[in-house]
Amino acid sequence: MSNEPDVPTDDREWREELTDEQYRILREAGTEAPFSGEYVDHKADGSYACVGCGATLFDSETKFDSGCGWPSFSDVDDDRVETRPDTSHGMRRTEVLCANCGGHLGHVFDDGPEPTGKRYCINSAVLEFDGK
């Protein structure tokens, strides 16, 4: 038996589990408006999980204020997320997906703080916070 959280198996289940905004972002690679998300200025200690499947993704110790309008993290365990090239909207970016359920989380950029130099720019709507 797997230790990973359960993942909905079809579109009907996804729509039942998620709000319209969560579905649009997680399943259709949408985004929320900058500075509108619940976790942009969130500073509590804890972890952030995928709203679609519950898999833990980011630790609050890696969260930083990038000024970009979305929650930003400087690091993640490599097995928690997957990345792939994204050329939508005429841009070249790297999309970040939940490794457990494949849901769209946001994008990663190479302009973050040391030591990683990464900025994982993630939509608040697809995160759930678990305080310590």
Disulfide bonds with the S-S distance in Angstrom:
none
